[in-house]
Amino acid sequence: MGLNIEENKKLVEEVLEAYPKKAKKDREKHFQINTEEAQSCGTCALKSNIKSRPGVMTPRGCSYAGSKGVVWGPIKDMVHISHGPIGCGQYSWGTRRNYANGTLGIDNFTAMQITSDFQETDIVFGGDKKLEVIMREIKEMFPLAKGITVQSECPVGLIGDDIEAVSKKMAKELDMPIVPVRCEGFRGVSQSLGHHIANDAIRDFVLGKAELAETGPYDVNIIGDYNIGGDAWASRILLEEMGLRVIAQWSGDGTLNELEIAHKAKLNLIHCHRSMNYMVDHMEKAYDIPWMEYNFFGPSKTYESLRAIAARFDATIQENCEKMIAKHKPAMDAIINKYKPRLENKKVLLMIGGLRSRHTIGAYEDLGMDIVASGYEFAHKDDYERTFPMMKEGTIIMDDPTAYELEELAQKLNVDLVGSGVKEKYVYHKMGVPFRQMHSWDYSGPYHGFDGFKIFAKDMDMTVNSPVWNLIRKKEKAQKEGAGV
């Protein structure tokens, strides 16, 4: 059953009415109500991947965040230098909960803050010499580090530091791979270009640089899974139980060697299409490796994806797949039977990155929840074309929504749950609206696969049905009445 198309069109118009005429005209292009036509052919009329309007509160990140925070940062046995002032260097801590095996500071550097800490003198005279010193110190302090990346911040590009020349010189001196990544934050309109730049750096400096001693017909890569809360581990368990061998995992809990040998796989399995599609496209053209997108959020999509993956292999893998699904299905049915009565018909508003606004739909729907509005921070047109067929008719679909728009939609739609990022979280807490941080799982997870769905269902129930929200609402109502509002 769809949502009311005309009512939601009118609702969006009401929200945008608060803007000046020119701003309203611009923001209208970033909203579209899902229709039967859009569902059937993925018709996407809304504008995406363009610069945010100055003056609005956008939830987007920058190119540096896309490269350092998403793609390169989780590669655990390399040291990633945030090259520039300490302000952005703060972000170089492992804040996305990219779980990784190993000992921190010995063979795992994901949660460490390595920054060149630019000062005024570096802005005036350049940071090339300082960068060389830092690289020598890294080699001395962390002898088990397999390589270094240089993640450039805005001032580095503005003053023209030659990080490529320094990296080439120091790679020879230190006898280790050093990868310069031109991901200055001002590049592009969002973190999306940072993903692309990071992918290009992997392609140019590390991919195909090593060989795999033994290869087999069941070798696959997990691409674009950042192991948030252990997601990639939960996914890997299923693939290996099915009989496949994961030879590389990009980039959560990933290593330099895995980047170097990934060209030996027989199939690339891509989770986050937006951040790594550039790599799988390249590997298909350069190494003739086919790829497919998969979705392990919720049992319905997990069954569907497992069968689609198995279909790429022989009867043995397909039989293993069916046995595995039959084994796990009773537990999944029990979870749904437990939580669906408590969550059925609850309305959800999602605004997440460039993938999860469509990938998590199945998990919510398995629990009987309704997605009434959904959008992305940095998606491109092809992401929306994939999204429309997954959404119910009448769903509000939005691109790069502002803080104001999200708050108004949440109230006018009377949603029971908002799923978005940490920047939005505390606003909704104060409004008394249940909220889950769907970028890093609110210190929970994993959410992928069968193990993950058990945690996902419990977390959604705990959030939506917590008694604390009524207490906040009662207090807010009393304050308004006391003030005569």
C-alpha positions as CSV (number, residue, x, y, z in Angstrom):
1,M,0.0,0.0,0.0
2,G,1.4,3.3,-1.0
3,L,1.4,6.7,0.7
4,N,-0.7,9.6,-0.4
5,I,1.0,11.3,-3.3
6,E,-1.0,14.5,-3.4
7,E,-0.8,15.0,0.4
8,N,3.0,14.6,0.4
9,K,3.4,16.9,-2.6
10,K,1.4,19.6,-0.6
11,L,3.5,18.8,2.5
12,V,6.8,19.4,0.7
13,E,5.4,22.7,-0.7
14,E,4.5,23.8,2.8
15,V,8.0,23.1,4.1
16,L,9.7,24.9,1.2
17,E,7.4,27.9,1.5
18,A,9.6,29.3,4.3
19,Y,12.4,30.0,1.8
20,P,12.9,33.2,-0.3
21,K,11.6,32.8,-3.8
22,K,15.0,32.0,-5.4
23,A,16.0,29.5,-2.7
24,K,12.7,27.8,-2.9
25,K,13.0,27.3,-6.6
26,D,16.4,25.8,-6.1
27,R,15.4,23.5,-3.3
28,E,12.3,22.2,-5.2
29,K,14.6,20.5,-7.6
30,H,15.9,18.3,-4.8
31,F,12.6,16.7,-3.9
32,Q,10.5,14.2,-5.7
33,I,7.5,12.1,-4.7
34,N,7.8,8.5,-5.7
35,T,5.2,7.4,-8.3
36,E,4.3,4.2,-10.1
37,E,6.1,5.5,-13.2
38,A,9.2,6.3,-11.2
39,Q,9.1,2.9,-9.5
40,S,8.8,1.0,-12.7
41,C,11.5,2.7,-14.7
42,G,13.6,4.5,-12.0
43,T,12.7,7.9,-13.4
44,C,14.8,10.4,-11.5
45,A,13.9,14.1,-12.0
46,L,15.5,15.5,-8.8
47,K,18.9,17.2,-8.9
48,S,21.8,15.6,-7.1
49,N,25.6,15.8,-6.8
50,I,25.6,19.6,-7.1
51,K,26.9,22.3,-4.8
52,S,24.8,22.9,-1.6
53,R,23.1,26.3,-1.5
54,P,25.2,28.8,0.5
55,G,23.6,29.6,3.9
56,V,21.7,26.4,4.5
57,M,22.8,23.8,7.0
58,T,23.9,20.8,4.9
59,P,24.8,17.5,6.5
60,R,27.4,16.8,3.9
61,G,31.1,16.3,4.5
62,C,34.1,17.2,2.3
63,S,36.4,15.5,-0.1
64,Y,39.0,14.9,2.6
65,A,36.4,13.2,4.7
66,G,35.5,10.9,1.8
67,S,39.1,9.8,1.3
68,K,40.5,9.7,4.8
69,G,37.4,9.0,6.8
70,V,35.8,6.4,4.5
71,V,38.1,4.8,1.9
72,W,41.7,4.9,3.1
73,G,41.4,5.3,6.9
74,P,40.2,1.7,7.6
75,I,43.3,0.2,5.9
76,K,44.8,-0.9,9.2
77,D,48.4,-1.6,8.5
78,M,49.2,1.7,6.8
79,V,49.8,5.0,8.5
80,H,47.5,7.8,7.1
81,I,48.9,11.3,7.5
82,S,46.4,14.1,7.7
83,H,48.5,16.7,6.0
84,G,47.4,20.2,7.1
85,P,46.2,22.1,10.2
86,I,45.1,20.3,13.3
87,G,41.4,21.3,12.8
88,C,40.9,18.7,10.1
89,G,43.6,16.5,11.7
90,Q,41.1,16.0,14.6
91,Y,39.1,14.0,12.0
92,S,42.0,11.7,11.5
93,W,41.1,9.7,14.6
94,G,39.2,6.5,13.8
95,T,35.7,8.0,14.6
96,R,33.6,5.7,12.3
97,R,34.0,2.6,14.4
98,N,35.9,0.7,11.7
99,Y,36.7,-2.4,13.6
100,A,40.0,-4.0,12.8
101,N,42.0,-6.9,14.2
102,G,45.6,-6.3,15.4
103,T,47.3,-4.3,18.1
104,L,46.9,-0.5,18.0
105,G,50.2,1.2,17.3
106,I,51.9,-2.0,16.3
107,D,50.2,-3.4,13.2
108,N,46.9,-1.5,13.4
109,F,46.8,2.3,13.1
110,T,43.1,2.9,12.3
111,A,42.3,4.8,15.5
112,M,45.5,6.8,15.7
113,Q,45.8,10.5,14.9
114,I,48.7,11.3,12.7
115,T,48.8,14.9,11.5
116,S,51.4,17.3,10.2
117,D,49.8,20.0,12.4
118,F,50.4,23.0,10.0
119,Q,51.3,26.3,11.6
120,E,51.4,29.7,10.0
121,T,55.1,29.2,9.0
122,D,54.1,26.1,7.1
123,I,51.4,28.0,5.2
124,V,54.0,30.7,4.2
125,F,57.0,28.5,3.5
126,G,55.3,25.2,2.6
127,G,55.1,21.9,4.4
128,D,57.3,19.6,2.1
129,K,60.2,19.4,4.5
130,K,58.0,18.8,7.5
131,L,56.3,16.0,5.6
132,E,59.6,14.3,5.0
133,V,60.5,14.5,8.7
134,I,57.1,13.0,9.6
135,M,57.6,10.1,7.3
136,R,61.0,9.3,8.7
137,E,59.6,9.4,12.2
138,I,56.7,7.1,11.2
139,K,59.2,4.6,9.8
140,E,61.2,4.7,13.1
141,M,58.2,4.7,15.5
142,F,56.1,2.1,13.6
143,P,58.5,-0.5,12.0
144,L,55.6,-2.9,11.2
145,A,53.7,-0.3,9.2
146,K,53.4,-1.5,5.6
147,G,53.0,1.9,4.0
148,I,51.9,5.5,4.3
149,T,49.3,7.7,2.7
150,V,49.3,11.5,2.6
151,Q,45.7,12.8,2.9
152,S,45.9,16.4,1.9
153,E,43.7,19.1,3.6
154,C,42.6,22.4,2.0
155,P,45.6,24.6,2.7
156,V,48.0,22.0,1.1
157,G,46.2,22.4,-2.3
158,L,45.9,26.2,-1.9
159,I,49.6,26.8,-1.3
160,G,50.7,24.2,-3.8
161,D,52.7,21.7,-1.7
162,D,54.1,19.0,-4.0
163,I,53.0,15.9,-2.0
164,E,53.6,13.7,-5.1
165,A,57.3,14.6,-5.3
166,V,57.8,14.2,-1.6
167,S,56.0,10.8,-1.6
168,K,58.1,9.5,-4.6
169,K,61.4,10.6,-2.9
170,M,60.5,9.2,0.5
171,A,59.2,5.9,-0.9
172,K,62.7,5.2,-2.3
173,E,64.4,6.4,0.8
174,L,62.2,4.4,3.2
175,D,61.7,1.5,0.8
176,M,57.9,1.3,1.4
177,P,54.8,2.4,-0.6
178,I,53.8,6.0,0.0
179,V,50.6,7.1,-1.6
180,P,49.8,10.8,-2.2
181,V,46.1,11.5,-2.2
182,R,44.9,14.9,-3.5
183,C,41.7,15.0,-1.5
184,E,41.7,18.7,-0.4
185,G,38.3,19.4,1.2
186,F,37.4,22.1,-1.3
187,R,37.4,19.7,-4.2
188,G,34.0,18.7,-5.5
189,V,30.6,19.3,-3.8
190,S,30.7,16.7,-1.1
191,Q,32.7,13.7,0.3
192,S,31.7,11.8,-2.9
193,L,34.6,13.2,-4.9
194,G,36.9,12.2,-2.1
195,H,35.8,8.6,-2.6
196,H,36.6,8.9,-6.3
197,I,40.0,10.4,-5.7
198,A,40.8,7.7,-3.1
199,N,39.8,5.0,-5.6
200,D,42.0,6.5,-8.3
201,A,44.9,6.5,-5.8
202,I,44.4,2.8,-5.1
203,R,44.3,2.1,-8.8
204,D,47.4,4.1,-9.6
205,F,49.7,3.1,-6.7
206,V,48.7,-0.3,-5.2
207,L,46.3,-2.4,-7.1
208,G,47.9,-5.3,-8.9
209,K,51.3,-4.7,-7.2
210,A,51.4,-8.2,-5.6
211,E,50.5,-11.7,-6.6
212,L,48.5,-14.4,-4.8
213,A,50.3,-17.7,-4.4
214,E,47.2,-19.8,-4.8
215,T,44.0,-18.9,-6.6
216,G,40.7,-20.8,-6.8
217,P,37.4,-20.7,-8.6
218,Y,35.6,-19.4,-5.4
219,D,37.8,-16.3,-4.7
220,V,35.9,-13.1,-4.1
221,N,36.5,-9.6,-2.9
222,I,34.3,-7.7,-0.4
223,I,34.4,-4.1,-1.8
224,G,33.0,-1.0,-0.1
225,D,32.3,-2.5,3.4
226,Y,34.0,-0.4,6.1
227,N,33.3,-2.9,8.9
228,I,31.3,-0.5,11.0
229,G,30.7,-2.3,14.3
230,G,31.9,-5.5,12.6
231,D,29.6,-5.5,9.6
232,A,32.2,-6.9,7.2
233,W,33.0,-9.8,9.6
234,A,29.3,-10.7,9.8
235,S,29.1,-10.6,5.9
236,R,32.3,-12.6,5.6
237,I,30.9,-15.4,7.8
238,L,28.0,-16.0,5.4
239,L,30.1,-15.9,2.3
240,E,32.6,-18.4,3.8
241,E,29.9,-20.6,5.2
242,M,28.6,-20.8,1.6
243,G,31.9,-22.0,0.4
244,L,33.5,-18.9,-1.1
245,R,36.9,-17.6,-0.2
246,V,37.3,-13.9,0.6
247,I,40.8,-12.9,-0.5
248,A,40.4,-9.1,0.0
249,Q,38.2,-6.9,2.2
250,W,38.1,-3.2,1.3
251,S,38.5,-1.4,3.4
252,G,37.3,-2.2,6.9
253,D,39.9,-4.4,8.6
254,G,41.7,-4.3,5.3
255,T,45.4,-4.4,4.6
256,L,47.8,-3.1,1.9
257,N,48.4,-6.6,0.7
258,E,44.6,-7.1,0.2
259,L,44.5,-4.0,-2.0
260,E,47.5,-5.3,-4.0
261,I,46.1,-8.8,-4.7
262,A,42.5,-8.0,-5.2
263,H,42.9,-8.3,-9.0
264,K,43.1,-12.1,-8.6
265,A,39.5,-12.5,-7.5
266,K,36.8,-14.1,-9.7
267,L,34.0,-11.8,-8.5
268,N,33.8,-8.4,-6.8
269,L,31.0,-8.1,-4.3
270,I,30.3,-4.4,-3.7
271,H,28.3,-3.2,-0.7
272,C,28.6,0.6,-0.8
273,H,28.2,1.3,-4.5
274,R,28.7,5.1,-4.3
275,S,32.1,4.9,-2.6
276,M,33.7,2.1,-4.6
277,N,31.9,1.7,-7.9
278,Y,34.9,3.4,-9.6
279,M,37.1,0.6,-8.5
280,V,34.9,-2.3,-9.6
281,D,34.3,-0.6,-12.9
282,H,38.1,-0.3,-13.4
283,M,38.7,-3.9,-12.3
284,E,36.1,-5.2,-14.8
285,K,37.8,-3.3,-17.6
286,A,41.4,-3.9,-16.7
287,Y,41.2,-7.5,-15.2
288,D,37.9,-8.8,-16.6
289,I,36.5,-9.3,-13.1
290,P,32.7,-9.1,-13.0
291,W,31.0,-7.3,-10.1
292,M,27.6,-7.2,-8.4
293,E,26.0,-5.2,-5.7
294,Y,24.7,-7.0,-2.6
295,N,22.6,-6.1,0.4
296,F,22.9,-7.9,3.7
297,F,20.5,-5.7,5.7
298,G,17.6,-7.7,7.0
299,P,16.8,-11.4,6.2
300,S,14.7,-10.7,3.1
301,K,17.5,-8.9,1.3
302,T,20.1,-11.2,2.7
303,Y,18.4,-14.3,1.3
304,E,17.9,-12.5,-2.0
305,S,21.6,-11.4,-2.2
306,L,23.0,-14.8,-1.1
307,R,21.0,-16.5,-3.9
308,A,22.1,-13.9,-6.4
309,I,25.8,-14.4,-5.4
310,A,25.5,-18.2,-5.4
311,A,24.0,-18.1,-8.9
312,R,27.3,-16.7,-10.2
313,F,29.0,-20.0,-9.1
314,D,28.4,-23.8,-9.5
315,A,25.8,-26.1,-8.1
316,T,27.9,-26.8,-5.0
317,I,27.8,-23.2,-3.9
318,Q,24.1,-22.9,-4.8
319,E,23.3,-26.0,-2.7
320,N,25.4,-24.7,0.2
321,C,23.5,-21.4,0.0
322,E,20.1,-23.0,0.3
323,K,21.3,-25.2,3.2
324,M,22.6,-22.1,5.0
325,I,19.4,-20.1,4.4
326,A,17.3,-23.0,5.7
327,K,19.6,-23.2,8.8
328,H,19.3,-19.5,9.7
329,K,15.7,-18.9,8.7
330,P,14.0,-20.2,11.9
331,A,16.1,-17.8,14.0
332,M,15.3,-14.9,11.6
333,D,11.5,-15.7,11.7
334,A,11.7,-15.8,15.5
335,I,13.2,-12.3,15.6
336,I,10.6,-11.0,13.3
337,N,7.8,-12.6,15.3
338,K,9.2,-11.1,18.5
339,Y,9.7,-7.5,17.3
340,K,7.3,-6.9,14.5
341,P,4.2,-6.6,16.7
342,R,6.1,-3.8,18.6
343,L,7.3,-2.0,15.5
344,E,4.6,-2.6,12.8
345,N,3.3,0.5,11.0
346,K,5.9,2.8,12.7
347,K,6.9,5.6,10.4
348,V,10.6,6.1,9.6
349,L,12.5,9.0,8.0
350,L,15.9,8.2,6.7
351,M,18.7,10.5,5.5
352,I,22.0,8.7,5.2
353,G,25.2,8.9,3.2
354,G,25.0,7.5,-0.3
355,L,23.8,3.9,0.2
356,R,22.0,3.0,3.4
357,S,18.9,5.0,2.6
358,R,18.0,2.3,0.1
359,H,19.9,-0.7,1.6
360,T,18.3,-0.6,5.0
361,I,14.8,-0.4,3.6
362,G,14.4,-4.2,3.6
363,A,15.5,-4.5,7.2
364,Y,12.9,-2.0,8.4
365,E,10.2,-3.5,6.2
366,D,11.0,-7.0,7.6
367,L,9.9,-5.5,10.9
368,G,6.8,-4.0,9.5
369,M,8.0,-0.5,9.6
370,D,7.2,2.1,6.9
371,I,9.7,4.4,5.2
372,V,7.8,7.6,4.6
373,A,10.7,9.8,3.5
374,S,14.3,9.0,2.5
375,G,17.2,10.8,1.1
376,Y,21.0,11.0,0.7
377,E,23.8,13.3,1.6
378,F,25.9,12.9,-1.5
379,A,24.2,10.4,-3.9
380,H,24.4,10.7,-7.7
381,K,21.6,10.2,-10.2
382,D,22.3,6.5,-10.5
383,D,21.8,6.0,-6.8
384,Y,18.3,7.5,-7.0
385,E,17.5,5.4,-10.0
386,R,18.2,2.4,-7.9
387,T,16.2,3.8,-5.0
388,F,12.8,4.6,-6.6
389,P,11.9,1.0,-7.4
390,M,12.6,0.1,-3.7
391,M,10.4,2.7,-2.2
392,K,6.6,2.7,-1.9
393,E,4.5,5.0,-4.1
394,G,4.1,8.4,-2.4
395,T,7.4,8.3,-0.5
396,I,9.2,11.6,-0.3
397,I,12.6,11.3,-1.8
398,M,15.1,14.1,-1.1
399,D,18.7,15.1,-2.0
400,D,21.0,16.9,0.4
401,P,18.1,18.1,2.7
402,T,18.8,21.0,5.0
403,A,18.5,20.7,8.8
404,Y,15.3,22.9,8.6
405,E,13.7,20.6,6.0
406,L,14.5,17.5,7.9
407,E,13.0,18.9,11.2
408,E,9.9,20.1,9.4
409,L,9.3,16.8,7.6
410,A,9.8,14.8,10.8
411,Q,7.1,16.9,12.5
412,K,4.6,17.1,9.7
413,L,4.9,13.4,8.9
414,N,4.7,12.6,12.6
415,V,7.5,10.0,12.3
416,D,8.2,7.4,14.9
417,L,11.9,7.2,14.1
418,V,14.6,9.2,12.4
419,G,17.7,7.5,11.0
420,S,20.5,9.8,10.1
421,G,24.0,11.0,11.2
422,V,25.5,12.3,14.4
423,K,25.1,15.9,13.3
424,E,21.3,15.5,13.4
425,K,21.1,13.2,16.4
426,Y,20.8,15.6,19.3
427,V,18.3,17.9,17.6
428,Y,15.8,15.1,17.5
429,H,16.5,14.0,21.0
430,K,15.6,17.5,22.2
431,M,12.4,17.3,20.0
432,G,11.5,14.0,21.7
433,V,11.7,12.1,18.4
434,P,13.3,8.6,18.6
435,F,16.6,8.6,16.6
436,R,19.2,6.1,15.5
437,Q,22.6,7.2,14.3
438,M,22.7,5.2,11.1
439,H,26.3,6.0,10.1
440,S,28.1,4.3,12.9
441,W,25.2,2.4,14.5
442,D,25.1,4.4,17.7
443,Y,27.9,2.4,19.3
444,S,26.2,-0.8,18.4
445,G,26.4,-3.3,15.5
446,P,27.0,-5.2,13.5
447,Y,23.8,-4.7,11.5
448,H,24.8,-6.9,8.4
449,G,23.7,-10.5,7.9
450,F,21.9,-12.8,10.2
451,D,23.9,-12.0,13.3
452,G,23.4,-8.3,12.5
453,F,19.7,-8.4,12.1
454,K,19.2,-9.7,15.7
455,I,21.0,-6.6,16.9
456,F,19.3,-4.2,14.4
457,A,15.8,-5.4,15.5
458,K,16.6,-5.1,19.2
459,D,18.1,-1.6,18.7
460,M,15.1,-0.3,16.7
461,D,12.7,-1.6,19.3
462,M,14.7,-0.2,22.2
463,T,14.8,3.2,20.5
464,V,11.2,3.5,19.3
465,N,9.6,2.1,22.4
466,S,11.8,3.7,25.1
467,P,9.6,5.4,27.7
468,V,12.0,8.3,27.8
469,W,10.5,10.0,24.7
470,N,7.1,10.5,26.5
471,L,8.9,12.1,29.5
472,I,10.7,14.6,27.1
473,R,7.4,15.4,25.3
474,K,5.5,15.9,28.6
475,K,8.2,18.2,29.9
476,E,8.2,20.2,26.7
477,K,4.4,20.5,26.7
478,A,4.5,21.7,30.3
479,Q,7.2,24.3,29.5
480,K,5.1,25.6,26.6
481,E,1.9,25.8,28.7
482,G,3.8,27.5,31.5
483,A,5.2,30.1,29.1
484,G,1.7,30.7,27.7
485,V,2.7,29.4,24.2
